[in-house]
Amino acid sequence: MACFLALGVLLGGCTIFSSPAPPPVAGPPLAPPGAVGYVVCPTQVSPVQLSTGLAEPPIDLPVTGSPTLGNTAIATAPGGKWAYVVATDGTGGAGAAKQAGAAKQAGAASAAGRSAGRSAGRSVVIPVDLITQEPGRPVDIPGGGGTRAIVVTPNGATVLAASGTEIVPVSTSTLRVGRPIQLGSHHQIYGMALNPSGSVLYVLASDGVYPVDLSRDVAGPVIATGLTISSVDGPHGIAVSPDGATVYVIGQGGTNFGGRIQSIDAATGTLGPSGNFDAYGIAAPAAVVVGHSGHDLFVLDAANNWITEAPATTLVPAPPYRIPARSGTAGDAGVQHPTDMVLAPGGTTAYVVDGFDALVPFDTTNHAYGAPIGVCSGASSMAIGVTR
C-alpha cells in the first residue's frame, strides 16, 4: 500500500494526515473579491485584481539570498484563500542580510530570522494566506535542484511541489511533508499538470513526460517526446485538456531546433498529432494553455515575444500575435521577455508574465492585448485564485 493518497488522504511515513479546512481568519479580509492573479518573483508575490487591472502591494516572502530567476513557482488552492510558493531559500551572501532587513521592516522579522538560519539552497514550500496577505513559515522539503513547478489537488488537501528530481507532497491542513515520489537522478522537473479529477499528475522532465498515478504513489514509464526543454524555465510547459483525454507539451526539436508542440493520448500514453512554429520563427516556447472549450491552444513564445493559436485537433498554428513593445516608463520597465501565461477562469482572457516586471492581458477571442500592469521584479510565473 503506497504511503501517499492525493485525493483527500495523505500518508507521510505511513502517518495519516487529516484534511480539515484551515481555521477562519479574524478581522476584515484584505484580499480583494473576485478573480485575483498572483505573480511570483524571487522574494515577493504581487496580487493583481483582474477585474480592474489594479496591482495590490506585494507580499514579501520569508526567503534569503538571491534565488535564480525562474526557480520559483506558485499555485492557488480552491476557494481563493491560500496560495503556495515553492522556492529555494538561503543562497547566502550579502543579499541574505539585505532581504532579512527588508523583511523585518515589513513586519516579518521572525519569519525572516528563521529563514536566515537555514542551510544554503534549501527547497521550501511557503503557504501564503490570501485573506490577510501574509506568508506563513517556510516548510523544508527534501530534494535539491530546481523548484520550478507546484500544483494543488482539486480537493485542496495536498500540495505537490517539484524539488529537483522529486515530487514532494505537503498536507495543506498540517503542513507535514509526505514521502517524495522519485523520478531518479538526471530527471529534473520543469513543469507539472494535473488531470481534471486530480488522479494523475503529468510531470514534464528533462527526458520526457512521466504520468504519476496519485492513488498508488507511482510514476509510470517516461513518455519520450523527442523534445528538448526550452531555454526558459516555466511551470506551464505542459497542459491537460478539460476532458483529461489529451496532454500537451511544448519544447524544441527538429533539425533546426525550432519550437514544437506535441500531444499525448492520456489513455494509452502514445504520441498524437504534433505541430511546429518554424514558419514564424518560434524558438523558445515558454507556456501552453488550453482554451476552456478544449478546441484550441495558445502557445507563448519567449524568443519572439508573441502568442500563437492552434486547433487542438491538428496543432497547425495560425500566424502569431505579437506582444506590443513596452515603453519602459515607471511601472513598466525591464527587458521584454515573456515567461508564463495563464488563462482566467470562466473567461476568454489570458495573462502573460512579461518583461520580468509586468502582466499583460490578452483577449483570446479578439486577439488584442491590454495595457501592461506593473508587478514585482523578477516575475516568473502566475496563478489565479477566486475569492468567495
C-alpha positions in Angstrom: 0.0 0.0 0.0 1.5 3.3 -1.0 2.2 6.0 1.6 0.6 8.8 -0.4 -3.0 9.3 -1.5 -3.5 12.7 -3.0 -7.3 12.6 -3.1 -8.2 13.5 0.4 -5.8 11.3 2.3 -2.0 11.8 2.6 0.3 9.4 4.2 3.8 10.5 5.2 5.9 7.8 6.8 2.6 6.0 7.0 1.1 8.6 9.3 -2.4 9.7 8.1 -2.9 13.4 7.6 -6.3 14.7 8.2 -7.6 17.4 5.9 -9.9 19.9 7.7 -10.4 23.3 6.2 -7.9 26.0 7.5 -9.3 27.9 10.5 -11.1 31.2 9.8 -9.1 34.4 10.0 -10.3 37.0 12.4 -10.8 40.6 11.2 -11.7 42.1 7.9 -10.2 40.4 4.8 -7.5 42.2 2.9 -7.9 40.1 -0.2 -9.9 41.8 -3.0 -13.1 39.9 -4.1 -13.3 38.0 -7.3 -10.5 36.7 -9.5 -7.1 37.7 -8.5 -3.8 36.9 -10.2 -0.8 36.2 -8.0 2.5 36.8 -9.8 5.5 35.3 -8.1 9.0 36.8 -8.0 12.2 35.6 -6.3 11.3 37.3 -3.0 7.7 38.6 -3.4 4.2 37.9 -4.7 2.2 40.6 -6.5 -1.6 40.3 -6.2 -3.5 41.8 -9.2 -7.2 42.4 -9.3 -8.1 41.0 -12.7 -11.4 42.9 -13.0 -9.8 46.3 -12.6 -6.2 45.6 -13.6 -5.1 47.1 -10.2 -1.9 45.7 -8.7 -2.0 45.4 -4.9 1.1 46.0 -2.7 3.4 43.0 -3.0 3.6 40.3 -0.3 7.2 39.8 1.0 8.3 36.1 1.1 10.4 34.9 4.0 13.4 33.8 1.9 17.0 34.8 1.9 19.8 35.2 -0.6 19.3 35.7 -4.3 17.2 33.0 -5.8 17.7 32.2 -9.5 15.1 33.7 -11.9 12.6 31.1 -13.0 13.3 28.9 -10.0 10.1 29.9 -8.1 6.5 28.8 -8.8 3.1 29.4 -7.3 -0.2 27.6 -7.1 -3.6 28.5 -5.5 -5.9 26.3 -3.6 -9.7 26.0 -4.4 -11.6 28.8 -2.6 -9.1 31.5 -3.2 -7.9 31.7 0.5 -4.5 30.1 0.1 -1.5 30.1 -2.3 1.6 28.0 -2.1 5.1 29.0 -3.3 7.9 26.6 -4.0 11.3 28.2 -3.9 15.0 27.8 -3.0 15.8 29.5 0.3 19.1 30.6 1.8 21.5 31.1 -1.1 23.6 33.2 1.3 25.8 36.2 0.6 25.2 39.9 1.2 21.7 39.6 -0.3 20.6 37.4 2.6 21.2 40.2 5.2 19.6 42.8 3.0 16.5 40.8 2.4 16.3 39.8 6.1 16.4 43.5 6.9 13.6 44.3 4.4 11.5 41.5 5.8 11.9 43.0 9.3 10.8 46.4 8.1 7.7 44.7 6.6 6.8 43.2 9.9 8.1 39.7 9.2 11.2 39.7 11.3 10.6 36.3 13.0 9.9 34.5 9.7 13.0 36.1 8.2 15.1 35.1 11.2 14.0 31.5 10.9 14.7 31.6 7.2 18.2 33.2 7.7 19.3 30.2 9.8 18.7 27.7 7.0 21.3 25.9 5.1 22.2 27.3 1.7 20.0 26.4 -1.2 17.3 24.5 0.7 14.0 23.8 -1.1 10.9 25.2 0.7 7.2 25.5 0.3 5.7 28.7 1.6 2.0 29.0 2.4 0.5 32.4 1.7 -2.7 33.5 3.5 -4.6 35.4 0.7 -7.1 36.8 3.2 -4.6 38.5 5.4 -2.0 38.8 2.6 0.7 37.3 4.9 3.1 34.4 4.2 3.5 31.6 6.7 6.6 29.9 7.9 8.6 28.1 5.1 8.3 24.3 5.1 11.5 22.5 4.4 11.1 19.8 1.7 13.6 17.2 0.6 15.4 17.1 -2.7 17.6 19.6 -4.4 17.9 21.4 -7.7 15.2 23.2 -9.5 12.0 24.3 -7.7 10.1 25.2 -10.9 6.6 23.8 -10.5 3.9 23.3 -7.9 0.2 22.2 -8.0 -2.6 21.8 -5.5 -5.0 18.8 -5.8 -8.6 19.7 -6.7 -9.9 19.0 -3.2 -7.3 21.4 -1.8 -5.9 18.8 0.6 -2.4 18.4 -0.9 0.3 20.5 -2.4 2.7 18.7 -4.8 6.0 20.6 -5.2 8.9 19.9 -7.5 12.3 19.7 -5.9 15.0 18.7 -8.3 14.0 15.2 -9.5 11.4 14.7 -6.7 7.7 15.4 -6.3 7.1 16.3 -2.7 3.6 16.1 -1.1 2.7 18.5 1.6 -0.6 18.5 3.6 -2.3 21.8 3.4 -4.0 21.2 6.8 -0.9 20.2 8.8 1.9 21.4 6.6 3.5 18.0 7.1 5.7 16.5 4.4 4.8 13.2 2.9 7.0 10.6 1.2 8.5 12.1 -2.1 7.9 10.5 -5.4 11.3 9.9 -7.0 11.9 10.2 -10.8 15.6 9.2 -10.4 18.8 11.1 -11.0 19.2 13.4 -14.0 15.4 13.7 -14.5 15.0 17.3 -13.5 11.4 18.5 -13.3 10.4 21.6 -15.4 6.6 21.5 -15.2 3.6 19.7 -13.8 -0.1 19.5 -14.7 -3.0 17.6 -13.0 -5.8 15.9 -14.9 -9.3 17.3 -14.0 -10.0 14.6 -11.4 -6.7 15.0 -9.7 -5.9 11.3 -10.1 -2.9 11.6 -12.4 -0.1 14.2 -12.3 1.8 14.7 -15.6 5.4 15.7 -15.0 7.5 17.4 -17.7 11.1 16.3 -17.1 14.3 16.7 -18.9 13.8 13.3 -20.8 10.0 13.4 -21.4 6.7 13.2 -19.6 6.1 11.0 -16.6 2.4 10.1 -15.7 2.2 9.7 -11.9 -0.7 7.7 -10.5 -1.6 9.6 -7.3 -3.8 6.8 -6.0 -0.7 4.5 -5.8 2.1 7.0 -5.5 3.8 5.5 -8.6 5.4 7.3 -11.5 4.9 5.4 -14.8 7.4 4.9 -17.5 8.6 8.0 -19.3 6.8 9.0 -22.4 9.6 10.2 -24.7 8.5 13.2 -26.8 11.8 13.8 -28.6 11.7 17.4 -27.4 14.3 19.4 -25.5 13.2 21.7 -22.7 13.0 25.3 -23.8 15.7 27.7 -22.6 13.0 29.5 -20.5 12.1 27.8 -17.2 8.4 27.9 -16.6 5.9 25.7 -14.8 3.3 25.8 -17.6 5.2 24.0 -20.4 2.6 21.2 -20.1 -1.2 21.3 -20.0 -4.1 18.8 -19.9 -7.3 19.2 -21.9 -10.5 19.9 -20.0 -11.8 16.3 -20.5 -8.5 14.8 -19.4 -8.1 12.9 -22.6 -5.0 14.7 -24.0 -1.8 16.1 -22.7 0.1 18.8 -24.5 3.8 19.6 -24.1 6.0 22.2 -25.6 9.7 22.3 -26.3 12.3 22.5 -29.0 13.1 19.9 -31.6 13.7 19.0 -35.3 16.8 19.6 -37.3 16.5 23.4 -36.8 15.9 23.1 -33.0 12.7 25.1 -33.5 9.6 25.4 -31.4 7.4 22.3 -31.1 4.1 21.3 -29.5 3.3 17.6 -29.0 0.1 15.9 -28.0 -0.1 12.7 -25.9 -3.1 10.3 -25.6 -3.7 10.2 -21.9 -5.3 6.7 -22.0 -2.6 5.0 -23.9 0.5 7.2 -23.3 1.2 7.3 -27.1 2.1 10.4 -29.1 -0.6 12.1 -31.1 -0.6 15.0 -33.6 2.3 17.5 -33.3 2.9 20.9 -34.6 5.8 23.3 -35.2 6.2 27.1 -35.4 9.0 27.1 -38.0 7.1 29.3 -40.4 7.0 32.0 -37.8 10.5 31.6 -36.2 9.4 30.4 -32.8 12.5 29.1 -31.0 11.7 29.1 -27.3 8.0 28.3 -26.3 7.6 29.1 -22.7 4.0 28.2 -21.8 0.9 26.4 -23.3 -2.7 26.8 -22.2 -5.9 25.0 -23.4 -8.9 27.1 -24.1 -11.9 26.5 -21.9 -13.8 24.8 -24.7 -10.8 22.5 -25.3 -10.9 23.2 -29.1 -7.8 25.4 -29.3 -4.5 26.0 -27.6 -2.4 29.1 -27.1 1.4 28.9 -27.0 3.6 31.7 -25.6 7.0 32.2 -27.3 9.8 33.8 -25.2 12.2 34.4 -28.1 9.9 36.3 -30.4 7.5 37.8 -27.9 4.3 36.5 -29.3 1.3 34.2 -28.8 0.3 31.6 -31.4 -3.1 29.9 -31.5 -3.6 26.3 -32.8 -6.6 23.9 -33.2 -6.4 21.1 -30.7 -7.2 18.6 -33.4 -4.4 19.4 -35.8 -2.0 21.6 -33.8 -1.3 23.6 -37.0 -0.6 27.1 -35.7 -2.1 30.4 -37.1 0.1 33.4 -37.6 1.3 34.8 -34.3 0.0 37.8 -32.3 3.0 39.9 -31.3 3.1 41.4 -27.8 3.2 45.2 -28.1 6.6 46.8 -27.4 6.8 48.3 -24.0 7.6 51.9 -23.3 9.9 51.4 -20.3 8.1 54.0 -18.3 7.5 53.8 -14.5 5.8 50.6 -13.5 6.6 49.2 -16.9 10.4 48.9 -17.0 12.6 46.0 -17.9 13.5 43.9 -20.9 10.6 42.3 -22.7 10.9 38.5 -22.2 7.6 36.6 -21.5 8.0 33.7 -19.2 4.5 32.4 -18.4 0.8 32.6 -19.4 -2.4 31.6 -17.5 -6.0 31.6 -18.7 -8.5 33.3 -16.4 -11.3 31.0 -15.2 -14.7 31.3 -16.9 -13.5 33.9 -19.4 -11.6 34.5 -22.6 -8.6 36.5 -21.2 -5.1 35.1 -20.8 -2.5 36.8 -18.8 1.2 37.0 -19.9 4.0 37.4 -17.4 6.2 39.7 -19.5 9.4 41.6 -19.1 10.1 40.3 -15.6 8.0 43.0 -14.0 4.7 43.3 -15.9 1.5 41.4 -16.5 -0.2 41.8 -20.0 -3.8 40.8 -20.6 -4.6 39.0 -23.9 -8.1 38.7 -25.3 -8.1 35.2 -26.8 -11.3 36.0 -28.9 -10.3 39.3 -30.4 -6.6 38.6 -30.2 -6.0 42.1 -28.6 -3.6 43.0 -25.8 -4.4 45.2 -22.9 -2.2 47.7 -21.1 0.7 46.2 -19.1 0.3 46.0 -15.3 3.4 46.6 -13.2 4.2 43.8 -10.8 7.2 42.7 -8.6 10.7 42.5 -10.1 11.9 39.1 -11.5 8.4 37.8 -12.2 8.5 34.2 -13.4 5.1 32.6 -13.1 1.5 33.2 -12.1 -1.6 31.5 -10.6 -5.2 32.7 -10.3 -7.4 32.5 -7.2 -11.1 33.3 -6.9 -12.1 34.7 -3.5 -15.6 33.6 -2.5 
